[in-house]
Amino acid sequence: MIPLRYHLRSLFERRAMAGTAALGVALSVLVLGMVVALRTGLAAALGRSGAMDVAMVLRAGSEAELTSQFPAADVARVLVAPSIQAGPDGQPLAEAEVVVTMSFDRAGGDGISSLVLRGIGPRSLALRAGLRIAQGRAPAPGADEAMIGSALVGRFAGLRLGGQLPLGLRPLTVVGVLDARGGVVDSEIWADRDAVQRATGREALMSSVRVRLRAPSELEPLRSRVEQDRSLELHVESEPAYFERQRDRSAAFVLGIGTLVCAGFALAALLGAAVTLHALVAGRKTEIGVLRALGFSASQVLASFLLESVMVSLAGGALGIAGALALSGLELSLVNPANFSEVVFSLEPSLGMLGGAGAMALGMGLCGGLVPALRAARTRPAEAIRDRD
């Protein structure tokens, strides 16, 4: 077997060409790592929302709260279900909400974007697990006030404590900042339900009803009761199931677009590595002839050049993985295809990303180096010496 130090010395002497090939692999691996981290971060932001003992009632056939509208009069007929837990005051632990989108100017004048505006009631905050008010207070009932998610602070004009948000003829004053610990609520604006209904002309309509069940097992009785009443035309599902559906749809969108971009980078890097390695082989005919003359077999020469290709590729892969890990925690914003509003989340590299990136780098090394390695193995000693002369 050809000694390892031979390969290390060979790569060092040709470090410029080897570095070019490694850089191409690194860029491809970095793109792959960012795509996976984007998908993981977005899925985590949506997946952190939802409790097993909370159910959501939406209009039948609606994919999301934004597309769900049903008469406000239907809410009272839902709340009489015995599956819903009662609060200390004897009233059902439930709240009807209105969900719309609004356009806001980005801070610094960098375009506009749509954000979710949620009209809430007195029990909305208590129905969310792990949600707290990080600064300020909740909007007072009937007041022109709002709370904003922590991920929005400073990203858009007026989205700060004490800021003013335009809503119809009466602006909303930001009186609080919500913290959902990375959940989807961090990208929402909450205001009094009546104020949102007045401003949007939806006084007689609701988007959803959240209810706390007496136990998770009460979901099916509630679903049967509501969905079998054909006059309601409503659908019931658990909160985790709702967010899982939103998460899968959004993650599939990110993964699909990212895969196309990553495939383009990978193909370019693969071709670049193959061209570079071909050049390395073409300039080493005499060296290959000497190796064969010293008694190394064609299979050993093949393995030798393939090993060099893999070493270059893995070095580039390690560089790309390091770059992806360095971006961990970076906050990005993306339009959620489930409701066409912006959601802010953090890049979250995973063990699966590391394994996939390593496998990609190894595959690129094997594929890119196979043809040059075969060419080297087929070189005859006499031919190499004759070309030198």
LOMARKE-75239 format. One record per residue (C-alpha): y, z, x; residue in three letters. Coordinates in pm, 1 decimal, decimal comma. Each point is the difference from the previous one (the first is absolute). Example, Ala and Ser with C-alpha at 12.3 -4.5 7.8 and 13.67 -1.06 7.14 Angstrom:
! residues 2
<rec <-450,0; 780,0; 1230,0>; "ALA">
<rec <344,0; -66,0; 137,0>; "SER">
***
This chain:
! residues 389
<rec <0,0; 0,0; 0,0>; "MET">
<rec <348,6; -81,8; 127,8>; "ILE">
<rec <178,8; 327,5; 96,5>; "PRO">
<rec <270,0; 132,7; -232,9>; "LEU">
<rec <252,5; 25,4; 284,1>; "ARG">
<rec <-19,9; -376,6; 36,0>; "TYR">
<rec <122,7; -42,7; -356,3>; "HIS">
<rec <276,3; 257,8; 41,0>; "LEU">
<rec <124,7; -166,0; 319,8>; "ARG">
<rec <-20,0; -342,2; -160,7>; "SER">
<rec <206,7; 109,8; -299,7>; "LEU">
<rec <255,2; 171,0; 222,8>; "PHE">
<rec <48,5; -314,4; 206,2>; "GLU">
<rec <50,9; -198,3; -319,4>; "ARG">
<rec <194,4; 271,4; -178,7>; "ARG">
<rec <268,8; -230,6; -134,3>; "ALA">
<rec <-242,0; -221,4; -190,7>; "MET">
<rec <-219,6; 293,4; -99,4>; "ALA">
<rec <305,2; 189,6; -122,1>; "GLY">
<rec <108,5; -295,0; -214,1>; "THR">
<rec <-341,0; -12,6; -166,4>; "ALA">
<rec <-2,4; 378,4; -50,0>; "ALA">
<rec <346,9; -8,1; -155,6>; "LEU">
<rec <-113,9; -254,3; -258,2>; "GLY">
<rec <-291,8; 222,6; -94,7>; "VAL">
<rec <227,5; 304,9; -10,5>; "ALA">
<rec <236,9; -166,8; -246,3>; "LEU">
<rec <-288,7; -95,0; -228,3>; "SER">
<rec <-144,9; 350,6; 9,8>; "VAL">
<rec <344,5; 150,4; -60,5>; "LEU">
<rec <46,5; -215,6; -310,0>; "VAL">
<rec <-345,2; 99,0; -126,1>; "LEU">
<rec <76,0; 365,8; 63,9>; "GLY">
<rec <329,5; -21,5; -188,9>; "MET">
<rec <-164,1; -175,0; -295,6>; "VAL">
<rec <-267,6; 268,1; -28,1>; "VAL">
<rec <254,2; 279,7; 50,8>; "ALA">
<rec <221,0; -155,9; -270,0>; "LEU">
<rec <-290,5; -13,1; -241,8>; "ARG">
<rec <-109,8; 355,2; 83,3>; "THR">
<rec <353,2; 138,2; -27,6>; "GLY">
<rec <66,8; -169,7; -332,9>; "LEU">
<rec <-336,1; 106,4; -139,3>; "ALA">
<rec <63,6; 356,3; 115,8>; "ALA">
<rec <344,3; 8,5; -163,7>; "ALA">
<rec <-149,7; -103,0; -333,2>; "LEU">
<rec <-319,2; 197,0; 48,1>; "GLY">
<rec <184,8; 327,6; 56,3>; "ARG">
<rec <113,3; -13,2; -361,2>; "SER">
<rec <-208,8; 116,8; -293,1>; "GLY">
<rec <-197,7; 302,0; -120,6>; "ALA">
<rec <-341,3; -3,1; -165,9>; "MET">
<rec <116,7; 214,4; -292,3>; "ASP">
<rec <295,8; -226,2; -80,1>; "VAL">
<rec <-39,8; -306,4; -223,1>; "ALA">
<rec <237,7; -289,9; -60,7>; "MET">
<rec <51,5; -176,5; -329,6>; "VAL">
<rec <132,6; -356,8; 15,8>; "LEU">
<rec <14,3; -297,9; -229,6>; "ARG">
<rec <-337,7; -174,8; -20,5>; "ALA">
<rec <-22,0; -289,9; 244,0>; "GLY">
<rec <281,9; 121,5; 225,6>; "SER">
<rec <-62,6; -8,7; 374,5>; "GLU">
<rec <277,2; 245,1; 85,8>; "ALA">
<rec <258,6; 228,1; -156,7>; "GLU">
<rec <269,4; -260,5; 54,8>; "LEU">
<rec <-174,1; -247,3; -232,6>; "THR">
<rec <-97,4; 263,7; -255,6>; "SER">
<rec <214,0; 45,7; -313,7>; "GLN">
<rec <-98,3; 168,3; -322,9>; "PHE">
<rec <187,3; 168,2; -288,2>; "PRO">
<rec <128,9; 348,8; 71,1>; "ALA">
<rec <-139,9; 103,4; -338,5>; "ALA">
<rec <-354,1; -41,9; 138,8>; "ASP">
<rec <50,5; 284,8; 246,4>; "VAL">
<rec <-27,7; 272,8; -266,3>; "ALA">
<rec <-331,2; -145,9; -118,4>; "ARG">
<rec <-138,8; 21,2; 354,8>; "VAL">
<rec <113,6; 356,7; 61,0>; "LEU">
<rec <-201,0; 146,1; -289,8>; "VAL">
<rec <-325,2; -73,3; 186,5>; "ALA">
<rec <-194,3; 325,0; 66,3>; "PRO">
<rec <-92,5; -119,5; 350,7>; "SER">
<rec <358,0; 62,1; 121,0>; "ILE">
<rec <69,5; 338,5; 157,8>; "GLN">
<rec <264,5; 217,3; -163,8>; "ALA">
<rec <273,6; 171,4; 196,3>; "GLY">
<rec <113,8; 365,2; -23,7>; "PRO">
<rec <230,9; -100,9; -285,5>; "ASP">
<rec <-291,4; -146,9; -194,7>; "GLY">
<rec <129,3; -356,9; 41,7>; "GLN">
<rec <-215,5; -274,3; 160,6>; "PRO">
<rec <40,5; -37,9; 376,1>; "LEU">
<rec <107,9; -361,3; -24,1>; "ALA">
<rec <305,0; -218,0; 49,2>; "GLU">
<rec <96,7; -349,2; -109,6>; "ALA">
<rec <187,6; -205,5; 260,0>; "GLU">
<rec <189,8; -326,6; 23,8>; "VAL">
<rec <-40,4; -218,8; 309,8>; "VAL">
<rec <236,4; -286,2; 91,3>; "VAL">
<rec <120,8; -164,2; 320,5>; "THR">
<rec <354,6; -19,3; 132,6>; "MET">
<rec <154,3; -197,3; 284,1>; "SER">
<rec <177,8; 189,4; 277,0>; "PHE">
<rec <198,3; -111,2; 302,7>; "ASP">
<rec <-162,6; 92,0; 327,5>; "ARG">
<rec <192,7; 221,7; 237,0>; "ALA">
<rec <208,5; -205,5; 239,3>; "GLY">
<rec <22,1; -294,5; -239,8>; "GLY">
<rec <-342,9; -135,2; 97,4>; "ASP">
<rec <-86,8; -158,5; -336,1>; "GLY">
<rec <-126,0; 157,3; -321,5>; "ILE">
<rec <-334,2; 129,4; -123,1>; "SER">
<rec <-158,3; 123,8; -323,1>; "SER">
<rec <-92,1; 365,9; -40,0>; "LEU">
<rec <-184,4; 188,3; -272,3>; "VAL">
<rec <223,8; 201,9; -232,8>; "LEU">
<rec <-202,1; 251,0; -201,0>; "ARG">
<rec <134,0; 172,4; -307,9>; "GLY">
<rec <-155,2; 347,1; -4,1>; "ILE">
<rec <-23,0; 304,5; -224,4>; "GLY">
<rec <-11,9; 376,3; 65,6>; "PRO">
<rec <-374,8; 3,0; 85,7>; "ARG">
<rec <-10,5; -307,7; 226,2>; "SER">
<rec <32,2; 196,5; 322,7>; "LEU">
<rec <-271,4; 251,8; -92,4>; "ALA">
<rec <-247,8; -278,2; -81,8>; "LEU">
<rec <5,4; -131,3; 359,8>; "ARG">
<rec <-221,2; 170,4; 256,8>; "ALA">
<rec <156,8; 70,3; 338,9>; "GLY">
<rec <348,2; -104,7; -106,8>; "LEU">
<rec <300,4; 216,2; 84,0>; "ARG">
<rec <377,1; -16,7; 6,3>; "ILE">
<rec <93,1; -6,9; 367,8>; "ALA">
<rec <376,0; 19,7; -56,8>; "GLN">
<rec <222,8; 75,1; -294,1>; "GLY">
<rec <-140,0; 33,6; -352,1>; "ARG">
<rec <-150,3; -194,1; -288,5>; "ALA">
<rec <225,8; -194,0; -238,7>; "PRO">
<rec <117,7; 209,2; -294,0>; "ALA">
<rec <-128,9; -118,4; -341,0>; "PRO">
<rec <248,3; -240,7; -157,7>; "GLY">
<rec <215,3; -19,4; 313,7>; "ALA">
<rec <88,3; -313,5; 194,7>; "ASP">
<rec <-184,2; 123,1; 308,2>; "GLU">
<rec <-284,8; -124,1; 217,9>; "ALA">
<rec <-242,2; 95,7; 276,9>; "MET">
<rec <-109,9; -241,9; 271,0>; "ILE">
<rec <-316,7; -19,7; 209,7>; "GLY">
<rec <31,3; 120,0; 357,6>; "SER">
<rec <-94,1; -343,2; 141,1>; "ALA">
<rec <307,5; -156,5; -162,8>; "LEU">
<rec <263,6; 229,2; 148,6>; "VAL">
<rec <242,1; -205,0; 206,4>; "GLY">
<rec <-183,8; -328,0; -55,1>; "ARG">
<rec <213,6; -115,1; -293,2>; "PHE">
<rec <364,3; 32,9; -97,6>; "ALA">
<rec <60,3; 319,2; -198,5>; "GLY">
<rec <-352,0; 136,7; 49,7>; "LEU">
<rec <90,1; 335,5; 147,6>; "ARG">
<rec <64,5; 346,3; -131,3>; "LEU">
<rec <328,7; -13,6; -189,8>; "GLY">
<rec <0,4; -379,6; -14,2>; "GLY">
<rec <78,0; -208,4; -308,9>; "GLN">
<rec <-247,4; -247,2; -150,9>; "LEU">
<rec <124,2; -262,8; -248,0>; "PRO">
<rec <-187,5; 12,1; -331,7>; "LEU">
<rec <161,8; -176,8; -290,0>; "GLY">
<rec <348,0; 132,7; -77,0>; "LEU">
<rec <-65,2; 347,7; 139,3>; "ARG">
<rec <-104,3; 45,0; 364,9>; "PRO">
<rec <-264,7; 252,7; 99,4>; "LEU">
<rec <71,8; 274,5; 252,0>; "THR">
<rec <-279,1; 73,6; 248,5>; "VAL">
<rec <-66,3; 374,0; -24,5>; "VAL">
<rec <-340,8; 27,2; 169,0>; "GLY">
<rec <-246,0; -148,6; 249,9>; "VAL">
<rec <-372,1; -18,0; -79,9>; "LEU">
<rec <-274,7; 44,0; 257,0>; "ASP">
<rec <-344,1; -139,3; -92,2>; "ALA">
<rec <-135,3; 38,3; 357,1>; "ARG">
<rec <-29,4; -373,0; 50,4>; "GLY">
<rec <-98,6; -80,9; -358,6>; "GLY">
<rec <134,7; -280,7; -213,8>; "VAL">
<rec <260,6; 227,9; -165,1>; "VAL">
<rec <182,7; 8,2; 334,4>; "ASP">
<rec <113,3; -354,9; -83,8>; "SER">
<rec <115,3; 70,1; -356,8>; "GLU">
<rec <320,7; 111,7; -173,7>; "ILE">
<rec <-32,9; 255,7; -279,6>; "TRP">
<rec <260,8; 49,0; -271,1>; "ALA">
<rec <18,6; 153,5; -347,1>; "ASP">
<rec <-210,4; -204,9; -241,8>; "ARG">
<rec <269,2; -19,7; -269,0>; "ASP">
<rec <256,3; -128,2; 250,7>; "ALA">
<rec <-237,4; -272,9; 121,0>; "VAL">
<rec <-88,4; -98,7; -356,3>; "GLN">
<rec <366,0; -26,9; -101,9>; "ARG">
<rec <94,8; -205,9; 303,7>; "ALA">
<rec <-294,3; -240,6; -33,1>; "THR">
<rec <-12,2; -29,1; -377,8>; "GLY">
<rec <-346,2; 154,5; -27,4>; "ARG">
<rec <76,0; 291,2; -230,0>; "GLU">
<rec <-307,4; -67,7; -213,3>; "ALA">
<rec <-239,5; -91,9; 281,8>; "LEU">
<rec <-207,8; 185,2; 258,2>; "MET">
<rec <-185,9; -122,2; 308,0>; "SER">
<rec <-263,2; 271,9; 40,9>; "SER">
<rec <-107,9; 348,0; -96,2>; "VAL">
<rec <-138,6; 239,8; 257,3>; "ARG">
<rec <-219,5; 281,5; -131,6>; "VAL">
<rec <-177,2; 287,7; 168,9>; "ARG">
<rec <-356,7; 29,8; -122,2>; "LEU">
<rec <-171,1; 327,9; -72,8>; "ARG">
<rec <-260,8; -118,3; 253,5>; "ALA">
<rec <-76,2; -332,3; 173,5>; "PRO">
<rec <-298,3; -38,4; -234,8>; "SER">
<rec <243,6; -26,6; -293,3>; "GLU">
<rec <107,4; -347,7; 112,4>; "LEU">
<rec <-269,9; -181,6; -197,0>; "GLU">
<rec <63,9; 185,5; -330,5>; "PRO">
<rec <371,8; -74,5; 34,5>; "LEU">
<rec <-69,4; -364,6; 80,9>; "ARG">
<rec <-232,9; -37,6; -296,9>; "SER">
<rec <247,1; 161,9; -238,2>; "ARG">
<rec <298,0; -209,5; 113,0>; "VAL">
<rec <-167,5; -335,7; 58,0>; "GLU">
<rec <-202,3; 6,8; -321,1>; "GLN">
<rec <322,4; 29,3; -197,7>; "ASP">
<rec <76,6; -372,4; -22,7>; "ARG">
<rec <344,7; 61,8; -141,0>; "SER">
<rec <110,8; 155,1; 331,1>; "LEU">
<rec <-104,8; -282,8; 236,8>; "GLU">
<rec <-3,4; 241,6; 293,9>; "LEU">
<rec <-222,0; 46,6; 303,3>; "HIS">
<rec <-93,1; 324,8; 179,0>; "VAL">
<rec <-108,7; 43,2; 362,0>; "GLU">
<rec <6,1; 274,4; 258,6>; "SER">
<rec <297,9; 14,8; 231,2>; "GLU">
<rec <-211,9; -54,1; 314,9>; "PRO">
<rec <-164,6; -307,0; -159,8>; "ALA">
<rec <341,2; -143,5; -84,3>; "TYR">
<rec <132,6; 40,2; 353,3>; "PHE">
<rec <-324,7; -126,3; 150,7>; "GLU">
<rec <43,0; -321,6; -197,5>; "ARG">
<rec <359,8; -33,8; 120,1>; "GLN">
<rec <-108,5; 79,5; 355,3>; "ARG">
<rec <-280,5; -257,1; 7,6>; "ASP">
<rec <224,7; -272,6; -135,6>; "ARG">
<rec <277,9; 71,3; 247,2>; "SER">
<rec <-233,7; 46,0; 296,7>; "ALA">
<rec <-179,3; -326,3; -78,9>; "ALA">
<rec <335,5; -179,6; -1,6>; "PHE">
<rec <99,8; 144,2; 337,8>; "VAL">
<rec <-342,2; -64,7; 150,3>; "LEU">
<rec <-7,4; -358,9; -126,2>; "GLY">
<rec <339,7; -92,4; 142,6>; "ILE">
<rec <-64,6; 194,2; 319,6>; "GLY">
<rec <-337,4; -163,1; 54,4>; "THR">
<rec <158,3; -345,2; -7,4>; "LEU">
<rec <263,3; 103,3; 254,5>; "VAL">
<rec <-258,7; 173,2; 217,2>; "CYS">
<rec <-233,3; -300,9; -12,5>; "ALA">
<rec <280,4; -224,1; 122,3>; "GLY">
<rec <79,1; 230,9; 291,8>; "PHE">
<rec <-369,2; 38,5; 83,5>; "ALA">
<rec <-59,3; -376,6; 4,4>; "LEU">
<rec <302,9; -58,2; 222,1>; "ALA">
<rec <-108,3; 277,0; 236,6>; "ALA">
<rec <-357,2; -129,5; 6,1>; "LEU">
<rec <112,6; -350,4; 91,0>; "LEU">
<rec <240,4; 137,6; 258,3>; "GLY">
<rec <-270,7; 215,0; 158,1>; "ALA">
<rec <-245,2; -290,7; 6,8>; "ALA">
<rec <256,1; -229,2; 167,9>; "VAL">
<rec <89,3; 269,0; 252,3>; "THR">
<rec <-364,0; 73,9; 82,4>; "LEU">
<rec <-74,7; -371,7; 31,1>; "HIS">
<rec <279,1; -20,4; 256,0>; "ALA">
<rec <-145,8; 297,3; 184,7>; "LEU">
<rec <-340,2; -168,9; 20,9>; "VAL">
<rec <144,9; -337,4; 99,3>; "ALA">
<rec <168,9; 157,2; 301,2>; "GLY">
<rec <-310,2; 185,7; 118,1>; "ARG">
<rec <-256,2; -277,7; 44,3>; "LYS">
<rec <-49,6; 73,5; 365,9>; "THR">
<rec <-36,0; 370,7; -72,5>; "GLU">
<rec <-262,3; -77,9; -262,8>; "ILE">
<rec <-184,1; -222,1; 247,4>; "GLY">
<rec <-6,3; 280,8; 255,9>; "VAL">
<rec <-140,2; 241,8; -260,8>; "LEU">
<rec <-276,1; -246,4; -86,7>; "ARG">
<rec <-67,7; -65,9; 368,4>; "ALA">
<rec <-35,9; 375,4; 57,0>; "LEU">
<rec <-283,7; 1,6; -249,8>; "GLY">
<rec <165,8; 106,7; -322,7>; "PHE">
<rec <-157,2; -175,2; -297,1>; "SER">
<rec <179,5; -201,6; -264,3>; "ALA">
<rec <-57,4; 280,3; -251,8>; "SER">
<rec <159,2; 252,0; 238,1>; "GLN">
<rec <304,4; -224,0; 49,3>; "VAL">
<rec <20,5; -42,6; -377,9>; "LEU">
<rec <-11,3; 376,2; -50,7>; "ALA">
<rec <256,0; 47,7; 276,8>; "SER">
<rec <267,0; -225,5; -147,6>; "PHE">
<rec <-71,5; 124,1; -352,1>; "LEU">
<rec <45,4; 356,1; 126,5>; "LEU">
<rec <338,6; -88,6; 146,6>; "GLU">
<rec <103,4; -149,3; -330,9>; "SER">
<rec <-108,7; 312,7; -186,8>; "VAL">
<rec <178,5; 224,9; 251,2>; "MET">
<rec <325,6; -192,5; -49,8>; "VAL">
<rec <-43,1; 6,9; -376,9>; "SER">
<rec <-81,4; 372,0; -15,8>; "LEU">
<rec <301,0; 78,8; 217,3>; "ALA">
<rec <215,6; -194,3; -242,7>; "GLY">
<rec <-172,0; 174,5; -291,4>; "GLY">
<rec <74,4; 341,9; 148,2>; "ALA">
<rec <364,9; -98,7; 41,3>; "LEU">
<rec <16,4; -119,3; -360,9>; "GLY">
<rec <-164,0; 318,7; -130,0>; "ILE">
<rec <244,4; 211,7; 201,8>; "ALA">
<rec <286,7; -191,9; -158,0>; "GLY">
<rec <-141,1; 54,8; -349,9>; "ALA">
<rec <-45,6; 372,9; 63,4>; "LEU">
<rec <356,7; 24,2; 130,3>; "ALA">
<rec <119,8; -124,9; -339,9>; "LEU">
<rec <-186,9; 273,8; -185,4>; "SER">
<rec <227,9; 177,6; -246,0>; "GLY">
<rec <256,2; -281,0; -6,6>; "LEU">
<rec <151,7; -21,3; -349,0>; "GLU">
<rec <3,2; -340,7; -165,3>; "LEU">
<rec <80,4; -123,5; -348,8>; "SER">
<rec <-189,0; -260,6; -197,6>; "LEU">
<rec <22,6; -148,1; -347,4>; "VAL">
<rec <-286,1; 142,8; -203,1>; "ASN">
<rec <-160,2; -298,0; -181,5>; "PRO">
<rec <-115,9; 235,6; -275,1>; "ALA">
<rec <355,2; 57,2; -128,2>; "ASN">
<rec <219,7; -221,1; 224,6>; "PHE">
<rec <194,3; 299,7; 127,2>; "SER">
<rec <42,4; 125,8; 353,1>; "GLU">
<rec <-224,3; 273,5; 133,9>; "VAL">
<rec <58,9; 178,3; 332,5>; "VAL">
<rec <-297,3; 114,1; 206,2>; "PHE">
<rec <-105,8; 71,7; 358,9>; "SER">
<rec <-230,7; -198,5; 226,2>; "LEU">
<rec <-327,6; 188,1; 30,1>; "GLU">
<rec <-246,7; -123,1; 265,8>; "PRO">
<rec <-362,1; 93,4; -64,9>; "SER">
<rec <-330,9; 16,3; 185,8>; "LEU">
<rec <-104,2; -310,9; -188,3>; "GLY">
<rec <305,4; -178,9; 136,4>; "MET">
<rec <-89,6; 99,9; 355,9>; "LEU">
<rec <-356,5; -119,6; -41,4>; "GLY">
<rec <106,2; -327,5; -162,0>; "GLY">
<rec <260,8; -67,1; 268,1>; "ALA">
<rec <-252,5; 67,7; 277,2>; "GLY">
<rec <-256,2; -227,8; -163,4>; "ALA">
<rec <263,2; -272,0; -38,6>; "MET">
<rec <95,3; 21,3; 367,9>; "ALA">
<rec <-365,6; -13,5; 106,4>; "LEU">
<rec <-66,7; -297,3; -226,5>; "GLY">
<rec <302,1; -187,0; 134,7>; "MET">
<rec <-118,0; 63,7; 355,5>; "GLY">
<rec <-349,7; -126,9; -71,7>; "LEU">
<rec <113,5; -305,4; -197,0>; "CYS">
<rec <286,0; -89,9; 230,2>; "GLY">
<rec <-202,5; 42,6; 317,6>; "GLY">
<rec <-329,1; -154,3; -107,7>; "LEU">
<rec <88,9; -367,2; 62,9>; "VAL">
<rec <167,1; 65,5; 340,5>; "PRO">
<rec <-294,4; 221,1; 98,5>; "ALA">
<rec <-248,9; -274,7; -94,3>; "LEU">
<rec <201,7; -247,3; 202,7>; "ARG">
<rec <-11,5; 230,3; 299,0>; "ALA">
<rec <-374,4; 57,0; -35,3>; "ALA">
<rec <-69,1; -374,5; -8,5>; "ARG">
<rec <191,2; -65,1; 322,0>; "THR">
<rec <-236,3; -107,8; 280,5>; "ARG">
<rec <52,5; 130,3; 354,4>; "PRO">
<rec <-4,8; -348,7; 153,0>; "ALA">
<rec <253,4; -127,2; -253,0>; "GLU">
<rec <234,6; 291,9; 69,9>; "ALA">
<rec <-17,2; -56,3; 378,1>; "ILE">
<rec <49,1; -375,3; -38,1>; "ARG">
<rec <309,8; 56,1; -217,9>; "ASP">
<rec <138,0; 230,4; 265,2>; "ARG">
<rec <-42,6; -267,0; 266,6>; "ASP">
***
